[in-house]
Amino acid sequence: MPQQILHHPPRIPGLPAADAPDESECRSSCQNLAYTDRDINQMTTHVTALERAATDPLTPRPLRDRAAAQATQRRTIIARHEASRPGK
């Protein structure tokens, strides 16, 4: 049985119905998300920038904390992607 898509965008009266879920509302552990190798390469580049921001003493503490949390979340996604490759 296929997984149910839980993250449909809210319906606004008068606007056309969206047929696809809004990925920005998905949790990173959602089984319906799929990443290509290109997505993962871009995410890896973004993680490097997030890590730089997380350690920059000129960045305000709340932004450093957010950047560190986002980098950790994306590293988890990257690791899950790498572990799911055939032959691993």
Gaussian input, Z-matrix of N, CA and C with variables (Angstrom, degrees):
# hf/3-21g

backbone

0 1
 N
 C     1     B1
 C     2     B2     1     A1
 N     3     B3     2     A2     1     D1
 C     4     B4     3     A3     2     D2
 C     5     B5     4     A4     3     D3
 N     6     B6     5     A5     4     D4
 C     7     B7     6     A6     5     D5
 C     8     B8     7     A7     6     D6
 N     9     B9     8     A8     7     D7
 C    10    B10     9     A9     8     D8
 C    11    B11    10    A10     9     D9
 N    12    B12    11    A11    10    D10
 C    13    B13    12    A12    11    D11
 C    14    B14    13    A13    12    D12
 N    15    B15    14    A14    13    D13
 C    16    B16    15    A15    14    D14
 C    17    B17    16    A16    15    D15
 N    18    B18    17    A17    16    D16
 C    19    B19    18    A18    17    D17
 C    20    B20    19    A19    18    D18
 N    21    B21    20    A20    19    D19
 C    22    B22    21    A21    20    D20
 C    23    B23    22    A22    21    D21
 N    24    B24    23    A23    22    D22
 C    25    B25    24    A24    23    D23
 C    26    B26    25    A25    24    D24
 N    27    B27    26    A26    25    D25
 C    28    B28    27    A27    26    D26
 C    29    B29    28    A28    27    D27
 N    30    B30    29    A29    28    D28
 C    31    B31    30    A30    29    D29
 C    32    B32    31    A31    30    D30
 N    33    B33    32    A32    31    D31
 C    34    B34    33    A33    32    D32
 C    35    B35    34    A34    33    D33
 N    36    B36    35    A35    34    D34
 C    37    B37    36    A36    35    D35
 C    38    B38    37    A37    36    D36
 N    39    B39    38    A38    37    D37
 C    40    B40    39    A39    38    D38
 C    41    B41    40    A40    39    D39
 N    42    B42    41    A41    40    D40
 C    43    B43    42    A42    41    D41
 C    44    B44    43    A43    42    D42
 N    45    B45    44    A44    43    D43
 C    46    B46    45    A45    44    D44
 C    47    B47    46    A46    45    D45
 N    48    B48    47    A47    46    D46
 C    49    B49    48    A48    47    D47
 C    50    B50    49    A49    48    D48
 N    51    B51    50    A50    49    D49
 C    52    B52    51    A51    50    D50
 C    53    B53    52    A52    51    D51
 N    54    B54    53    A53    52    D52
 C    55    B55    54    A54    53    D53
 C    56    B56    55    A55    54    D54
 N    57    B57    56    A56    55    D55
 C    58    B58    57    A57    56    D56
 C    59    B59    58    A58    57    D57
 N    60    B60    59    A59    58    D58
 C    61    B61    60    A60    59    D59
 C    62    B62    61    A61    60    D60
 N    63    B63    62    A62    61    D61
 C    64    B64    63    A63    62    D62
 C    65    B65    64    A64    63    D63
 N    66    B66    65    A65    64    D64
 C    67    B67    66    A66    65    D65
 C    68    B68    67    A67    66    D66
 N    69    B69    68    A68    67    D67
 C    70    B70    69    A69    68    D68
 C    71    B71    70    A70    69    D69
 N    72    B72    71    A71    70    D70
 C    73    B73    72    A72    71    D71
 C    74    B74    73    A73    72    D72
 N    75    B75    74    A74    73    D73
 C    76    B76    75    A75    74    D74
 C    77    B77    76    A76    75    D75
 N    78    B78    77    A77    76    D76
 C    79    B79    78    A78    77    D77
 C    80    B80    79    A79    78    D78
 N    81    B81    80    A80    79    D79
 C    82    B82    81    A81    80    D80
 C    83    B83    82    A82    81    D81
 N    84    B84    83    A83    82    D82
 C    85    B85    84    A84    83    D83
 C    86    B86    85    A85    84    D84
 N    87    B87    86    A86    85    D85
 C    88    B88    87    A87    86    D86
 C    89    B89    88    A88    87    D87
 N    90    B90    89    A89    88    D88
 C    91    B91    90    A90    89    D89
 C    92    B92    91    A91    90    D90
 N    93    B93    92    A92    91    D91
 C    94    B94    93    A93    92    D92
 C    95    B95    94    A94    93    D93
 N    96    B96    95    A95    94    D94
 C    97    B97    96    A96    95    D95
 C    98    B98    97    A97    96    D96
 N    99    B99    98    A98    97    D97
 C   100   B100    99    A99    98    D98
 C   101   B101   100   A100    99    D99
 N   102   B102   101   A101   100   D100
 C   103   B103   102   A102   101   D101
 C   104   B104   103   A103   102   D102
 N   105   B105   104   A104   103   D103
 C   106   B106   105   A105   104   D104
 C   107   B107   106   A106   105   D105
 N   108   B108   107   A107   106   D106
 C   109   B109   108   A108   107   D107
 C   110   B110   109   A109   108   D108
 N   111   B111   110   A110   109   D109
 C   112   B112   111   A111   110   D110
 C   113   B113   112   A112   111   D111
 N   114   B114   113   A113   112   D112
 C   115   B115   114   A114   113   D113
 C   116   B116   115   A115   114   D114
 N   117   B117   116   A116   115   D115
 C   118   B118   117   A117   116   D116
 C   119   B119   118   A118   117   D117
 N   120   B120   119   A119   118   D118
 C   121   B121   120   A120   119   D119
 C   122   B122   121   A121   120   D120
 N   123   B123   122   A122   121   D121
 C   124   B124   123   A123   122   D122
 C   125   B125   124   A124   123   D123
 N   126   B126   125   A125   124   D124
 C   127   B127   126   A126   125   D125
 C   128   B128   127   A127   126   D126
 N   129   B129   128   A128   127   D127
 C   130   B130   129   A129   128   D128
 C   131   B131   130   A130   129   D129
 N   132   B132   131   A131   130   D130
 C   133   B133   132   A132   131   D131
 C   134   B134   133   A133   132   D132
 N   135   B135   134   A134   133   D133
 C   136   B136   135   A135   134   D134
 C   137   B137   136   A136   135   D135
 N   138   B138   137   A137   136   D136
 C   139   B139   138   A138   137   D137
 C   140   B140   139   A139   138   D138
 N   141   B141   140   A140   139   D139
 C   142   B142   141   A141   140   D140
 C   143   B143   142   A142   141   D141
 N   144   B144   143   A143   142   D142
 C   145   B145   144   A144   143   D143
 C   146   B146   145   A145   144   D144
 N   147   B147   146   A146   145   D145
 C   148   B148   147   A147   146   D146
 C   149   B149   148   A148   147   D147
 N   150   B150   149   A149   148   D148
 C   151   B151   150   A150   149   D149
 C   152   B152   151   A151   150   D150
 N   153   B153   152   A152   151   D151
 C   154   B154   153   A153   152   D152
 C   155   B155   154   A154   153   D153
 N   156   B156   155   A155   154   D154
 C   157   B157   156   A156   155   D155
 C   158   B158   157   A157   156   D156
 N   159   B159   158   A158   157   D157
 C   160   B160   159   A159   158   D158
 C   161   B161   160   A160   159   D159
 N   162   B162   161   A161   160   D160
 C   163   B163   162   A162   161   D161
 C   164   B164   163   A163   162   D162
 N   165   B165   164   A164   163   D163
 C   166   B166   165   A165   164   D164
 C   167   B167   166   A166   165   D165
 N   168   B168   167   A167   166   D166
 C   169   B169   168   A168   167   D167
 C   170   B170   169   A169   168   D168
 N   171   B171   170   A170   169   D169
 C   172   B172   171   A171   170   D170
 C   173   B173   172   A172   171   D171
 N   174   B174   173   A173   172   D172
 C   175   B175   174   A174   173   D173
 C   176   B176   175   A175   174   D174
 N   177   B177   176   A176   175   D175
 C   178   B178   177   A177   176   D176
 C   179   B179   178   A178   177   D177
 N   180   B180   179   A179   178   D178
 C   181   B181   180   A180   179   D179
 C   182   B182   181   A181   180   D180
 N   183   B183   182   A182   181   D181
 C   184   B184   183   A183   182   D182
 C   185   B185   184   A184   183   D183
 N   186   B186   185   A185   184   D184
 C   187   B187   186   A186   185   D185
 C   188   B188   187   A187   186   D186
 N   189   B189   188   A188   187   D187
 C   190   B190   189   A189   188   D188
 C   191   B191   190   A190   189   D189
 N   192   B192   191   A191   190   D190
 C   193   B193   192   A192   191   D191
 C   194   B194   193   A193   192   D192
 N   195   B195   194   A194   193   D193
 C   196   B196   195   A195   194   D194
 C   197   B197   196   A196   195   D195
 N   198   B198   197   A197   196   D196
 C   199   B199   198   A198   197   D197
 C   200   B200   199   A199   198   D198
 N   201   B201   200   A200   199   D199
 C   202   B202   201   A201   200   D200
 C   203   B203   202   A202   201   D201
 N   204   B204   203   A203   202   D202
 C   205   B205   204   A204   203   D203
 C   206   B206   205   A205   204   D204
 N   207   B207   206   A206   205   D205
 C   208   B208   207   A207   206   D206
 C   209   B209   208   A208   207   D207
 N   210   B210   209   A209   208   D208
 C   211   B211   210   A210   209   D209
 C   212   B212   211   A211   210   D210
 N   213   B213   212   A212   211   D211
 C   214   B214   213   A213   212   D212
 C   215   B215   214   A214   213   D213
 N   216   B216   215   A215   214   D214
 C   217   B217   216   A216   215   D215
 C   218   B218   217   A217   216   D216
 N   219   B219   218   A218   217   D217
 C   220   B220   219   A219   218   D218
 C   221   B221   220   A220   219   D219
 N   222   B222   221   A221   220   D220
 C   223   B223   222   A222   221   D221
 C   224   B224   223   A223   222   D222
 N   225   B225   224   A224   223   D223
 C   226   B226   225   A225   224   D224
 C   227   B227   226   A226   225   D225
 N   228   B228   227   A227   226   D226
 C   229   B229   228   A228   227   D227
 C   230   B230   229   A229   228   D228
 N   231   B231   230   A230   229   D229
 C   232   B232   231   A231   230   D230
 C   233   B233   232   A232   231   D231
 N   234   B234   233   A233   232   D232
 C   235   B235   234   A234   233   D233
 C   236   B236   235   A235   234   D234
 N   237   B237   236   A236   235   D235
 C   238   B238   237   A237   236   D236
 C   239   B239   238   A238   237   D237
 N   240   B240   239   A239   238   D238
 C   241   B241   240   A240   239   D239
 C   242   B242   241   A241   240   D240
 N   243   B243   242   A242   241   D241
 C   244   B244   243   A243   242   D242
 C   245   B245   244   A244   243   D243
 N   246   B246   245   A245   244   D244
 C   247   B247   246   A246   245   D245
 C   248   B248   247   A247   246   D246
 N   249   B249   248   A248   247   D247
 C   250   B250   249   A249   248   D248
 C   251   B251   250   A250   249   D249
 N   252   B252   251   A251   250   D250
 C   253   B253   252   A252   251   D251
 C   254   B254   253   A253   252   D252
 N   255   B255   254   A254   253   D253
 C   256   B256   255   A255   254   D254
 C   257   B257   256   A256   255   D255
 N   258   B258   257   A257   256   D256
 C   259   B259   258   A258   257   D257
 C   260   B260   259   A259   258   D258
 N   261   B261   260   A260   259   D259
 C   262   B262   261   A261   260   D260
 C   263   B263   262   A262   261   D261

   B1=1.4490
   B2=1.5351
   B3=1.3212
   B4=1.4595
   B5=1.5243
   B6=1.3324
   B7=1.4594
   B8=1.5219
   B9=1.3129
   B10=1.4595
   B11=1.5228
   B12=1.2983
   B13=1.4531
   B14=1.5213
   B15=1.3144
   B16=1.4440
   B17=1.5204
   B18=1.3027
   B19=1.4590
   B20=1.5213
   B21=1.3094
   B22=1.4614
   B23=1.5101
   B24=1.3275
   B25=1.4605
   B26=1.5268
   B27=1.3230
   B28=1.4629
   B29=1.5264
   B30=1.3120
   B31=1.4614
   B32=1.5259
   B33=1.3165
   B34=1.4589
   B35=1.5194
   B36=1.3342
   B37=1.4668
   B38=1.5378
   B39=1.3303
   B40=1.4561
   B41=1.5157
   B42=1.3305
   B43=1.4608
   B44=1.5178
   B45=1.3542
   B46=1.4642
   B47=1.5317
   B48=1.3062
   B49=1.4659
   B50=1.5255
   B51=1.3038
   B52=1.4655
   B53=1.5280
   B54=1.3187
   B55=1.4590
   B56=1.5167
   B57=1.3095
   B58=1.4552
   B59=1.5222
   B60=1.3263
   B61=1.4526
   B62=1.5249
   B63=1.2976
   B64=1.4538
   B65=1.5214
   B66=1.3392
   B67=1.4568
   B68=1.5178
   B69=1.3332
   B70=1.4596
   B71=1.5304
   B72=1.3336
   B73=1.4550
   B74=1.5280
   B75=1.3355
   B76=1.4601
   B77=1.5245
   B78=1.3093
   B79=1.4597
   B80=1.5217
   B81=1.3357
   B82=1.4650
   B83=1.5258
   B84=1.3216
   B85=1.4635
   B86=1.5279
   B87=1.3202
   B88=1.4597
   B89=1.5258
   B90=1.3180
   B91=1.4622
   B92=1.5216
   B93=1.3220
   B94=1.4597
   B95=1.5238
   B96=1.3339
   B97=1.4668
   B98=1.5253
   B99=1.3032
   B100=1.4581
   B101=1.5191
   B102=1.3131
   B103=1.4574
   B104=1.5160
   B105=1.3150
   B106=1.4572
   B107=1.5233
   B108=1.3256
   B109=1.4646
   B110=1.5247
   B111=1.3255
   B112=1.4719
   B113=1.5296
   B114=1.3310
   B115=1.4668
   B116=1.5322
   B117=1.3175
   B118=1.4591
   B119=1.5292
   B120=1.3315
   B121=1.4749
   B122=1.5253
   B123=1.3226
   B124=1.4658
   B125=1.5249
   B126=1.3244
   B127=1.4558
   B128=1.5287
   B129=1.3316
   B130=1.4613
   B131=1.5248
   B132=1.3238
   B133=1.4637
   B134=1.5246
   B135=1.3271
   B136=1.4614
   B137=1.5285
   B138=1.3362
   B139=1.4657
   B140=1.5271
   B141=1.3205
   B142=1.4652
   B143=1.5264
   B144=1.3262
   B145=1.4698
   B146=1.5323
   B147=1.3235
   B148=1.4637
   B149=1.5318
   B150=1.3219
   B151=1.4616
   B152=1.5287
   B153=1.3327
   B154=1.4781
   B155=1.5257
   B156=1.3335
   B157=1.4631
   B158=1.5256
   B159=1.3249
   B160=1.4679
   B161=1.5249
   B162=1.3152
   B163=1.4644
   B164=1.5241
   B165=1.3147
   B166=1.4603
   B167=1.5304
   B168=1.3300
   B169=1.4645
   B170=1.5342
   B171=1.3165
   B172=1.4594
   B173=1.5302
   B174=1.3142
   B175=1.4620
   B176=1.5296
   B177=1.3229
   B178=1.4683
   B179=1.5282
   B180=1.3053
   B181=1.4709
   B182=1.5355
   B183=1.3339
   B184=1.4815
   B185=1.5365
   B186=1.3286
   B187=1.4710
   B188=1.5242
   B189=1.3281
   B190=1.4768
   B191=1.5225
   B192=1.3373
   B193=1.4698
   B194=1.5220
   B195=1.3382
   B196=1.4642
   B197=1.5251
   B198=1.3261
   B199=1.4723
   B200=1.5211
   B201=1.3269
   B202=1.4688
   B203=1.5282
   B204=1.3329
   B205=1.4645
   B206=1.5286
   B207=1.3381
   B208=1.4665
   B209=1.5259
   B210=1.3339
   B211=1.4688
   B212=1.5240
   B213=1.3203
   B214=1.4675
   B215=1.5267
   B216=1.3249
   B217=1.4648
   B218=1.5271
   B219=1.3117
   B220=1.4660
   B221=1.5262
   B222=1.3392
   B223=1.4679
   B224=1.5280
   B225=1.3273
   B226=1.4656
   B227=1.5247
   B228=1.3118
   B229=1.4700
   B230=1.5214
   B231=1.3354
   B232=1.4722
   B233=1.5215
   B234=1.3303
   B235=1.4708
   B236=1.5270
   B237=1.3384
   B238=1.4705
   B239=1.5211
   B240=1.3375
   B241=1.4688
   B242=1.5294
   B243=1.3194
   B244=1.4693
   B245=1.5303
   B246=1.3306
   B247=1.4607
   B248=1.5243
   B249=1.3340
   B250=1.4660
   B251=1.5197
   B252=1.3250
   B253=1.4728
   B254=1.5295
   B255=1.3187
   B256=1.4692
   B257=1.5260
   B258=1.3282
   B259=1.4623
   B260=1.5105
   B261=1.3129
   B262=1.4780
   B263=1.4981
   A1=109.10
   A2=119.34
   A3=121.05
   A4=111.84
   A5=114.26
   A6=120.25
   A7=109.93
   A8=116.73
   A9=121.29
   A10=109.06
   A11=116.89
   A12=121.62
   A13=106.66
   A14=116.34
   A15=120.86
   A16=113.15
   A17=117.87
   A18=120.76
   A19=112.76
   A20=116.97
   A21=119.33
   A22=109.47
   A23=117.31
   A24=119.13
   A25=110.39
   A26=117.00
   A27=118.49
   A28=110.91
   A29=116.12
   A30=121.82
   A31=109.33
   A32=116.73
   A33=121.73
   A34=107.36
   A35=116.83
   A36=119.54
   A37=110.92
   A38=116.17
   A39=121.48
   A40=114.10
   A41=118.00
   A42=121.08
   A43=109.35
   A44=116.98
   A45=118.57
   A46=110.54
   A47=115.74
   A48=120.57
   A49=109.67
   A50=115.65
   A51=120.61
   A52=108.01
   A53=116.44
   A54=120.32
   A55=113.03
   A56=117.11
   A57=120.79
   A58=110.66
   A59=116.30
   A60=118.73
   A61=110.54
   A62=116.93
   A63=122.41
   A64=107.52
   A65=117.76
   A66=121.41
   A67=112.80
   A68=117.79
   A69=119.16
   A70=110.95
   A71=117.18
   A72=121.55
   A73=112.16
   A74=117.79
   A75=121.16
   A76=111.35
   A77=115.05
   A78=120.83
   A79=107.21
   A80=116.36
   A81=119.04
   A82=112.13
   A83=117.46
   A84=120.57
   A85=112.61
   A86=118.01
   A87=122.21
   A88=109.91
   A89=116.39
   A90=120.88
   A91=112.35
   A92=117.42
   A93=120.51
   A94=112.67
   A95=117.69
   A96=120.04
   A97=109.11
   A98=116.10
   A99=121.12
   A100=108.35
   A101=116.29
   A102=121.36
   A103=109.25
   A104=115.99
   A105=121.22
   A106=107.93
   A107=115.94
   A108=119.50
   A109=110.22
   A110=117.07
   A111=120.62
   A112=110.49
   A113=116.87
   A114=120.43
   A115=110.37
   A116=116.18
   A117=121.07
   A118=110.55
   A119=117.76
   A120=119.95
   A121=110.59
   A122=117.06
   A123=120.50
   A124=110.85
   A125=116.02
   A126=120.14
   A127=110.44
   A128=117.08
   A129=121.14
   A130=110.61
   A131=116.92
   A132=120.95
   A133=110.37
   A134=116.38
   A135=121.14
   A136=110.81
   A137=117.66
   A138=121.50
   A139=109.88
   A140=117.12
   A141=120.72
   A142=110.50
   A143=117.01
   A144=120.78
   A145=110.53
   A146=117.51
   A147=120.63
   A148=110.67
   A149=116.37
   A150=120.06
   A151=111.06
   A152=116.02
   A153=119.70
   A154=110.28
   A155=116.37
   A156=120.55
   A157=111.05
   A158=116.72
   A159=121.01
   A160=112.28
   A161=116.96
   A162=119.96
   A163=112.84
   A164=117.60
   A165=121.57
   A166=110.09
   A167=118.14
   A168=119.57
   A169=113.07
   A170=118.18
   A171=120.73
   A172=112.84
   A173=116.55
   A174=120.84
   A175=108.22
   A176=118.60
   A177=120.27
   A178=111.60
   A179=115.58
   A180=122.36
   A181=113.46
   A182=119.73
   A183=118.21
   A184=112.55
   A185=116.96
   A186=119.91
   A187=110.81
   A188=117.29
   A189=119.93
   A190=109.62
   A191=115.96
   A192=119.59
   A193=111.31
   A194=116.33
   A195=120.06
   A196=110.72
   A197=116.97
   A198=120.63
   A199=110.66
   A200=117.29
   A201=120.34
   A202=110.80
   A203=116.97
   A204=120.69
   A205=111.29
   A206=116.53
   A207=120.07
   A208=111.00
   A209=116.95
   A210=120.16
   A211=110.00
   A212=116.98
   A213=120.97
   A214=110.54
   A215=116.57
   A216=120.62
   A217=110.59
   A218=117.42
   A219=120.71
   A220=112.00
   A221=117.94
   A222=119.87
   A223=109.98
   A224=117.37
   A225=121.24
   A226=110.64
   A227=116.75
   A228=121.40
   A229=110.15
   A230=116.35
   A231=121.05
   A232=110.00
   A233=117.24
   A234=120.88
   A235=110.71
   A236=116.97
   A237=120.57
   A238=110.41
   A239=116.80
   A240=121.02
   A241=110.17
   A242=116.14
   A243=120.20
   A244=111.25
   A245=116.84
   A246=120.68
   A247=112.08
   A248=117.79
   A249=120.49
   A250=113.30
   A251=116.37
   A252=118.93
   A253=110.09
   A254=117.39
   A255=120.06
   A256=110.42
   A257=115.45
   A258=120.16
   A259=112.89
   A260=118.55
   A261=120.33
   A262=109.90
   D1=127.77
   D2=-178.89
   D3=-67.24
   D4=152.92
   D5=177.54
   D6=-66.38
   D7=142.77
   D8=174.70
   D9=-77.39
   D10=140.46
   D11=174.64
   D12=-84.68
   D13=118.53
   D14=-173.38
   D15=-98.94
   D16=-8.83
   D17=-168.38
   D18=-113.31
   D19=50.37
   D20=175.84
   D21=-72.90
   D22=140.58
   D23=177.68
   D24=-66.16
   D25=152.34
   D26=178.90
   D27=-63.85
   D28=146.57
   D29=179.38
   D30=-86.37
   D31=126.70
   D32=178.22
   D33=-107.13
   D34=123.00
   D35=-178.50
   D36=-56.98
   D37=136.26
   D38=178.10
   D39=92.96
   D40=-14.60
   D41=177.91
   D42=-103.33
   D43=152.38
   D44=179.17
   D45=-62.62
   D46=147.28
   D47=178.67
   D48=-70.65
   D49=135.23
   D50=176.20
   D51=-81.62
   D52=132.70
   D53=-178.79
   D54=-87.46
   D55=-19.74
   D56=-175.45
   D57=-112.48
   D58=153.00
   D59=175.95
   D60=-70.22
   D61=157.57
   D62=176.67
   D63=-88.94
   D64=107.32
   D65=-175.84
   D66=-61.41
   D67=-25.63
   D68=-179.86
   D69=-67.81
   D70=-17.33
   D71=178.12
   D72=-91.35
   D73=-8.01
   D74=-178.29
   D75=-77.41
   D76=150.78
   D77=172.26
   D78=-81.98
   D79=151.21
   D80=-177.76
   D81=-64.40
   D82=-18.95
   D83=179.10
   D84=-89.84
   D85=1.29
   D86=-178.63
   D87=-60.46
   D88=128.62
   D89=-178.43
   D90=-72.89
   D91=-12.23
   D92=-179.49
   D93=-85.38
   D94=-9.92
   D95=177.76
   D96=-80.61
   D97=139.59
   D98=177.18
   D99=-132.46
   D100=138.67
   D101=-179.47
   D102=-122.00
   D103=137.42
   D104=174.35
   D105=-88.92
   D106=168.58
   D107=176.15
   D108=-60.81
   D109=-35.03
   D110=177.59
   D111=-64.00
   D112=-42.41
   D113=176.62
   D114=-58.71
   D115=-44.61
   D116=-178.01
   D117=-66.29
   D118=-39.05
   D119=177.15
   D120=-62.71
   D121=-42.39
   D122=177.87
   D123=-65.98
   D124=-39.06
   D125=179.60
   D126=-65.62
   D127=-37.81
   D128=178.09
   D129=-62.40
   D130=-42.03
   D131=176.69
   D132=-62.86
   D133=-41.61
   D134=179.56
   D135=-65.47
   D136=-37.24
   D137=178.37
   D138=-60.93
   D139=-40.64
   D140=178.28
   D141=-59.62
   D142=-44.27
   D143=178.94
   D144=-66.33
   D145=-39.49
   D146=178.60
   D147=-64.38
   D148=-41.18
   D149=179.40
   D150=-64.58
   D151=-37.28
   D152=176.06
   D153=-62.51
   D154=-45.53
   D155=179.92
   D156=-65.07
   D157=-35.11
   D158=-178.02
   D159=-68.77
   D160=-22.45
   D161=-177.92
   D162=-110.13
   D163=1.94
   D164=-179.86
   D165=-76.98
   D166=116.03
   D167=-177.52
   D168=-66.48
   D169=-17.31
   D170=178.89
   D171=-84.70
   D172=-11.67
   D173=177.31
   D174=-81.11
   D175=132.99
   D176=177.97
   D177=-56.94
   D178=145.18
   D179=-175.25
   D180=-51.28
   D181=-46.78
   D182=-179.88
   D183=-59.95
   D184=-36.28
   D185=178.98
   D186=-72.37
   D187=-35.66
   D188=176.17
   D189=-63.71
   D190=-43.29
   D191=179.64
   D192=-62.72
   D193=-42.71
   D194=179.06
   D195=-63.87
   D196=-44.29
   D197=179.50
   D198=-61.92
   D199=-40.72
   D200=178.84
   D201=-64.34
   D202=-42.43
   D203=179.47
   D204=-64.97
   D205=-41.73
   D206=179.15
   D207=-66.59
   D208=-38.32
   D209=178.19
   D210=-63.31
   D211=-42.08
   D212=179.10
   D213=-63.35
   D214=-43.90
   D215=179.50
   D216=-61.55
   D217=-44.64
   D218=-178.71
   D219=-69.94
   D220=-34.74
   D221=175.67
   D222=-62.94
   D223=-35.88
   D224=177.40
   D225=-64.49
   D226=-43.07
   D227=177.91
   D228=-62.44
   D229=-44.47
   D230=-179.92
   D231=-62.42
   D232=-45.15
   D233=-179.73
   D234=-62.65
   D235=-41.57
   D236=178.34
   D237=-62.89
   D238=-40.72
   D239=178.86
   D240=-63.47
   D241=-47.15
   D242=-178.81
   D243=-62.86
   D244=-38.51
   D245=-179.78
   D246=-69.99
   D247=-22.56
   D248=-177.67
   D249=-89.25
   D250=-1.10
   D251=179.22
   D252=-64.39
   D253=142.91
   D254=177.27
   D255=-59.55
   D256=139.33
   D257=178.84
   D258=87.62
   D259=4.24
   D260=179.52
   D261=-103.99

